[in-house]
Amino acid sequence: MIAYRCGHSPGQSGYVLVEMLIAAAIGILLVGVLLQFAVAVQTSTAVQGDIADLQQRLRVAMESMRHDLMLAGAGPARGAARGPLVRVFAPIVPARTGVAGADPELSFHSDRISLMYVPDTRPQTSLSADMSDPASPVAISGNAPGCPAAAACDFKAGDDALIFEAGGAGGAHEVFQVAAVDTVSSTLTPSSPLSRTYASGSRIAVVVQRTYHLDRVGKRLMVYDGARSDVPIVDHVVDLSFAYYGDPRPDVVSPPPSGASNCAYAGSPPVPLLTSLGGRAPKLLSGSVLTDGPVCGRAPYRFDADLLRIRRVVITMRLEAESVGFRGQGAAFATPGFSRAATRAVADLPATIEVTPRNMAR
């Protein structure tokens, strides 16, 4: 019997070793490719996530400002002298207003805007008697149309109340906080003395105030309620500006009654004091136009008459990526970062919207 022994020759063993080395090299190459792919996918996912976050923050900021601007100028909807606030004073101002950190009268700042409006569902009525002095309680018509009986028209302590003369453009106006309400006598006690006395028939209503402004140091869009709250809406805001477009006609403000005058007219018959801007389409109102007079209102709440002709507001905002690792170099980045690859960079996101406040037409 012949016995056979299985095995490989020395040459065959060499071939097997070479094949193993080639297979290992291919495997390492594939693993490297897969790792690079995984890193690229992870980077792309992170970049896309940052882009989505940037877009969402921009939408939140723009929608908040658009919403309030659309309502800006809404006045009392019930009773005498109902109608938009622009008939009396400027409900949109290019400055910060309110009890804290207010800008001086007749100021212009391109990176802030203040506005106010009267909510249709909140208390609104008129004064039932003349004020005896600026610190006296305010007597109101508690049973005016829309007011609950024996409830001082449903005013509450802590409400922000707008009081204004209803005689036409340039009448006195101001906002105060209601400290106490007497439902028996239908009187409101202001938290501090008013700037002046107001006569019977003056309008009073709960009001919403908003000031949107840019905190350049903190790079945050802030919103201030005119009294207590000044809070951020979104962060990493690197630029914010407001532009104002107005009706070019000089007679855009309602003229006074025959024989009378107001801040936008003079003489008899009354002649408009506003200058013609030419044409009929809204024209850009520069800072100088909005601060050079004619001056309307009563100190310390005076304003430029050209603010009464505002018909459109253009908002421009620019946001940057939160992570410095996704910001690169160059004009696309207001604040330079560490990214050196285009695939790992998220450029600043600018946006511009136009808002036509529906209550700004007289």
C-alpha positions as CSV (number, residue, x, y, z in Angstrom):
1,M,0.0,0.0,0.0
2,I,1.2,3.4,-0.9
3,A,0.6,6.3,1.6
4,Y,0.1,9.9,0.4
5,R,0.9,13.0,2.5
6,C,-1.0,16.3,1.9
7,G,0.6,19.7,2.2
8,H,1.9,22.7,0.3
9,S,5.2,23.1,-1.3
10,P,7.4,26.0,-0.2
11,G,6.5,27.9,-3.3
12,Q,2.8,27.6,-2.7
13,S,3.2,28.9,0.9
14,G,4.8,32.1,-0.5
15,Y,1.8,32.7,-2.8
16,V,-0.6,32.4,0.2
17,L,1.3,34.9,2.2
18,V,1.3,37.4,-0.7
19,E,-2.4,37.0,-1.1
20,M,-3.0,37.6,2.6
21,L,-0.9,40.7,2.5
22,I,-2.8,42.0,-0.6
23,A,-6.1,41.2,1.0
24,A,-5.1,43.0,4.2
25,A,-3.9,46.1,2.3
26,I,-7.2,46.2,0.4
27,G,-9.1,45.8,3.7
28,I,-7.1,48.6,5.3
29,L,-7.7,50.8,2.3
30,L,-11.5,50.1,2.4
31,V,-11.6,50.8,6.1
32,G,-9.8,54.1,5.5
33,V,-12.2,55.0,2.8
34,L,-15.2,54.1,5.0
35,L,-13.7,56.1,7.9
36,Q,-13.3,59.1,5.6
37,F,-16.8,58.7,4.4
38,A,-18.1,58.4,8.0
39,V,-16.2,61.6,9.0
40,A,-17.6,63.4,5.9
41,V,-21.1,62.3,6.6
42,Q,-20.7,63.4,10.3
43,T,-19.3,66.8,9.2
44,S,-22.0,67.2,6.6
45,T,-24.7,66.3,9.1
46,A,-23.3,68.8,11.6
47,V,-23.0,71.5,9.0
48,Q,-26.6,70.9,7.8
49,G,-27.8,70.9,11.4
50,D,-26.1,74.3,12.0
51,I,-27.6,75.7,8.7
52,A,-31.1,74.5,9.8
53,D,-30.6,76.1,13.2
54,L,-29.5,79.3,11.6
55,Q,-32.5,79.4,9.3
56,Q,-34.9,78.6,12.2
57,R,-33.5,81.4,14.4
58,L,-33.8,83.8,11.5
59,R,-37.4,82.8,10.9
60,V,-38.3,83.3,14.6
61,A,-36.7,86.7,14.7
62,M,-38.3,88.0,11.4
63,E,-41.7,86.6,12.2
64,S,-41.8,88.2,15.6
65,M,-40.9,91.7,14.2
66,R,-43.3,91.2,11.2
67,H,-46.2,90.3,13.4
68,D,-45.9,93.3,15.7
69,L,-45.2,95.7,12.8
70,M,-48.4,94.5,11.0
71,L,-50.4,95.5,14.2
72,A,-48.5,98.8,14.8
73,G,-50.7,101.8,15.0
74,A,-53.9,99.9,15.7
75,G,-56.0,102.2,17.9
76,P,-59.3,101.9,19.8
77,A,-61.9,100.0,17.9
78,R,-64.9,101.2,20.0
79,G,-66.5,104.5,21.0
80,A,-65.7,108.0,19.9
81,A,-62.4,108.8,18.2
82,R,-61.9,105.2,17.3
83,G,-59.3,104.6,14.5
84,P,-55.6,104.3,14.0
85,L,-53.2,105.9,16.3
86,V,-51.3,107.6,13.4
87,R,-54.1,110.2,13.3
88,V,-52.8,111.6,16.6
89,F,-49.1,110.5,17.1
90,A,-46.4,108.4,15.6
91,P,-46.9,104.7,16.7
92,I,-43.6,103.7,14.9
93,V,-40.4,105.5,16.2
94,P,-36.8,104.8,15.1
95,A,-35.5,104.9,18.7
96,R,-35.9,103.2,22.1
97,T,-38.9,104.4,24.1
98,G,-40.2,103.4,27.5
99,V,-39.3,104.0,31.2
100,A,-35.8,102.5,31.1
101,G,-33.0,103.5,28.8
102,A,-35.1,105.6,26.5
103,D,-33.4,107.6,23.7
104,P,-33.9,111.4,23.7
105,E,-36.8,112.9,21.8
106,L,-36.4,113.2,18.0
107,S,-33.7,110.5,17.9
108,F,-32.9,108.3,15.0
109,H,-31.2,104.9,15.3
110,S,-31.1,102.5,12.4
111,D,-30.7,99.4,14.6
112,R,-33.8,99.8,16.8
113,I,-37.5,100.4,16.4
114,S,-40.3,101.1,18.9
115,L,-44.0,100.5,18.1
116,M,-47.3,100.3,19.9
117,Y,-50.8,99.2,19.3
118,V,-54.1,98.8,21.1
119,P,-55.3,95.1,21.2
120,D,-59.0,94.9,20.1
121,T,-59.9,92.5,23.0
122,R,-58.5,94.7,25.9
123,P,-60.0,97.6,27.8
124,Q,-60.6,100.8,25.9
125,T,-62.7,103.8,26.9
126,S,-62.4,107.6,27.6
127,L,-61.9,110.0,30.5
128,S,-65.2,110.9,32.2
129,A,-63.8,114.0,33.9
130,D,-60.8,116.4,33.7
131,M,-57.7,115.4,35.7
132,S,-57.1,117.9,38.5
133,D,-53.3,117.4,38.5
134,P,-50.8,115.0,36.9
135,A,-50.7,112.8,40.0
136,S,-54.4,112.5,40.5
137,P,-56.4,109.3,39.8
138,V,-57.8,109.0,36.2
139,A,-61.6,108.9,36.1
140,I,-62.8,106.8,33.2
141,S,-66.2,105.9,31.6
142,G,-66.6,102.5,33.2
143,N,-69.7,101.7,31.3
144,A,-68.6,102.7,27.8
145,P,-69.4,100.3,24.9
146,G,-67.7,97.0,25.4
147,C,-67.0,97.6,29.1
148,P,-68.3,95.1,31.7
149,A,-70.7,96.7,34.1
150,A,-69.2,97.9,37.5
151,A,-65.7,96.7,36.6
152,A,-63.9,99.9,35.6
153,C,-64.0,98.7,32.0
154,D,-62.0,95.6,33.2
155,F,-58.7,97.5,33.7
156,K,-56.3,95.6,36.0
157,A,-53.4,96.7,38.2
158,G,-50.2,96.2,36.2
159,D,-51.8,97.1,32.9
160,D,-49.9,99.4,30.6
161,A,-52.3,102.1,29.6
162,L,-52.1,104.6,26.7
163,I,-53.8,107.9,27.3
164,F,-54.0,110.5,24.5
165,E,-55.9,113.6,23.3
166,A,-58.2,112.8,20.5
167,G,-58.2,116.2,18.8
168,G,-56.0,115.3,15.8
169,A,-52.3,115.2,14.8
170,G,-49.9,116.4,17.5
171,G,-52.1,115.8,20.5
172,A,-50.5,114.9,23.8
173,H,-50.0,111.2,24.6
174,E,-48.1,108.9,27.0
175,V,-48.1,105.4,28.5
176,F,-48.3,104.7,32.2
177,Q,-48.6,101.6,34.4
178,V,-51.9,101.2,36.3
179,A,-51.0,100.8,40.0
180,A,-54.6,100.4,41.4
181,V,-58.1,100.2,40.1
182,D,-61.2,101.4,41.9
183,T,-64.2,99.6,40.4
184,V,-66.7,101.6,42.5
185,S,-65.7,105.0,41.3
186,S,-64.2,103.8,38.0
187,T,-60.8,105.4,38.6
188,L,-57.3,104.3,37.7
189,T,-54.3,105.3,39.8
190,P,-51.0,105.6,37.8
191,S,-47.9,104.2,39.3
192,S,-46.2,107.6,38.9
193,P,-47.5,111.1,38.0
194,L,-48.2,111.7,34.4
195,S,-46.4,114.4,32.4
196,R,-49.5,116.6,32.3
197,T,-53.2,116.6,33.0
198,Y,-55.7,115.3,30.4
199,A,-59.2,116.5,29.8
200,S,-62.5,114.7,29.8
201,G,-63.0,112.8,26.5
202,S,-59.3,111.9,26.1
203,R,-59.0,108.3,25.1
204,I,-57.4,105.6,27.3
205,A,-56.8,101.9,26.5
206,V,-54.5,99.0,27.3
207,V,-51.6,99.2,25.0
208,V,-48.8,96.8,23.7
209,Q,-45.4,98.4,23.4
210,R,-42.4,96.7,21.7
211,T,-38.8,97.9,21.1
212,Y,-36.7,95.7,19.0
213,H,-33.0,96.5,19.2
214,L,-29.6,95.0,18.6
215,D,-27.3,94.3,21.5
216,R,-24.1,94.6,19.4
217,V,-21.7,93.5,22.3
218,G,-23.7,90.4,23.1
219,K,-24.8,89.9,19.4
220,R,-28.4,89.4,20.4
221,L,-31.8,90.6,19.1
222,M,-33.6,92.1,22.1
223,V,-37.2,92.9,22.7
224,Y,-38.2,95.5,25.3
225,D,-41.8,95.9,26.5
226,G,-41.4,99.6,27.4
227,A,-41.6,98.9,31.2
228,R,-40.0,95.9,32.9
229,S,-39.0,93.2,30.5
230,D,-35.9,93.4,28.1
231,V,-35.1,89.9,26.9
232,P,-33.2,88.3,24.0
233,I,-35.1,86.6,21.2
234,V,-32.2,85.1,19.2
235,D,-28.4,85.2,19.6
236,H,-25.5,85.5,17.2
237,V,-27.1,88.4,15.4
238,V,-24.3,90.4,13.7
239,D,-26.3,93.1,12.1
240,L,-29.8,94.6,12.2
241,S,-31.2,97.7,10.4
242,F,-34.6,99.3,9.7
243,A,-35.4,101.5,6.8
244,Y,-38.5,103.6,6.5
245,Y,-40.5,104.5,3.4
246,G,-43.2,107.2,3.5
247,D,-46.0,108.7,1.5
248,P,-44.4,111.5,-0.6
249,R,-47.4,113.8,-0.6
250,P,-47.1,116.9,1.7
251,D,-50.8,116.6,2.6
252,V,-50.5,113.0,3.9
253,V,-51.4,114.2,7.4
254,S,-55.1,115.1,7.9
255,P,-55.5,118.9,7.9
256,P,-56.9,120.7,10.9
257,P,-60.5,122.0,11.0
258,S,-61.1,125.4,9.4
259,G,-59.6,128.2,11.4
260,A,-57.3,125.9,13.4
261,S,-53.8,124.5,12.9
262,N,-51.8,121.5,13.9
263,C,-48.1,120.5,13.9
264,A,-48.2,119.6,10.2
265,Y,-50.0,122.7,8.9
266,A,-49.8,126.5,9.4
267,G,-51.6,129.6,8.2
268,S,-55.2,130.2,7.2
269,P,-56.2,128.4,5.0
270,P,-53.8,125.8,6.4
271,V,-50.7,125.0,4.3
272,P,-48.8,121.7,4.7
273,L,-45.4,122.0,6.4
274,L,-44.2,118.7,5.2
275,T,-42.1,118.8,2.0
276,S,-43.1,117.0,-1.1
277,L,-40.9,114.0,-1.9
278,G,-42.1,113.7,-5.5
279,G,-44.3,111.1,-7.2
280,R,-46.8,108.8,-5.5
281,A,-44.8,105.6,-4.6
282,P,-43.3,105.5,-1.0
283,K,-39.9,107.2,-0.7
284,L,-37.0,106.3,1.6
285,L,-37.1,108.6,4.7
286,S,-33.5,109.3,5.8
287,G,-32.5,109.9,9.4
288,S,-32.2,113.6,8.8
289,V,-35.8,113.8,7.3
290,L,-37.2,112.0,10.4
291,T,-35.5,114.3,12.9
292,D,-35.6,117.8,11.4
293,G,-39.2,118.7,12.1
294,P,-41.9,119.9,12.0
295,V,-42.1,118.8,15.6
296,C,-45.3,117.3,17.0
297,G,-46.6,116.3,20.4
298,R,-45.8,117.5,23.9
299,A,-42.6,117.1,25.8
300,P,-41.3,114.6,26.8
301,Y,-43.0,112.7,24.0
302,R,-42.4,114.9,21.0
303,F,-41.8,113.4,17.6
304,D,-41.0,114.5,14.0
305,A,-44.2,114.9,11.8
306,D,-42.6,112.9,9.0
307,L,-43.0,109.8,11.1
308,L,-46.8,110.1,10.4
309,R,-46.1,109.4,6.7
310,I,-44.4,106.0,7.3
311,R,-46.1,103.4,5.1
312,R,-43.5,100.7,4.8
313,V,-40.7,99.3,6.9
314,V,-37.8,97.2,5.5
315,I,-36.0,95.0,8.0
316,T,-32.5,93.6,7.2
317,M,-30.8,91.1,9.5
318,R,-27.7,89.0,9.4
319,L,-27.0,86.0,11.6
320,E,-23.9,83.9,12.0
321,A,-23.3,80.2,12.9
322,E,-23.1,79.5,16.6
323,S,-20.0,77.3,16.4
324,V,-16.7,79.1,15.8
325,G,-15.6,75.9,14.1
326,F,-18.1,76.4,11.3
327,R,-17.1,80.0,10.6
328,G,-14.2,80.8,8.2
329,Q,-12.4,83.8,6.9
330,G,-13.5,86.5,4.5
331,A,-16.5,88.7,3.8
332,A,-18.9,85.9,4.3
333,F,-18.2,85.9,8.0
334,A,-18.7,88.9,10.2
335,T,-16.8,87.1,13.0
336,P,-13.9,85.0,11.7
337,G,-13.7,81.4,12.8
338,F,-11.4,78.3,12.6
339,S,-12.8,76.5,9.5
340,R,-10.4,76.2,6.6
341,A,-12.6,74.0,4.4
342,A,-15.6,75.1,2.4
343,T,-17.4,71.9,3.3
344,R,-17.1,72.7,7.0
345,A,-18.1,76.4,6.8
346,V,-21.5,77.9,7.4
347,A,-21.6,81.4,5.9
348,D,-23.5,84.2,7.7
349,L,-27.2,84.2,6.7
350,P,-28.6,87.6,5.6
351,A,-32.3,88.3,5.0
352,T,-34.5,91.2,4.2
353,I,-38.3,91.6,4.5
354,E,-40.7,94.4,3.7
355,V,-43.6,95.1,6.0
356,T,-46.6,97.3,5.2
357,P,-48.3,98.1,8.6
358,R,-52.0,97.9,7.8
359,N,-52.9,100.6,10.5
360,M,-50.5,103.3,9.3
361,A,-52.7,104.7,6.6
362,R,-54.8,107.6,8.0
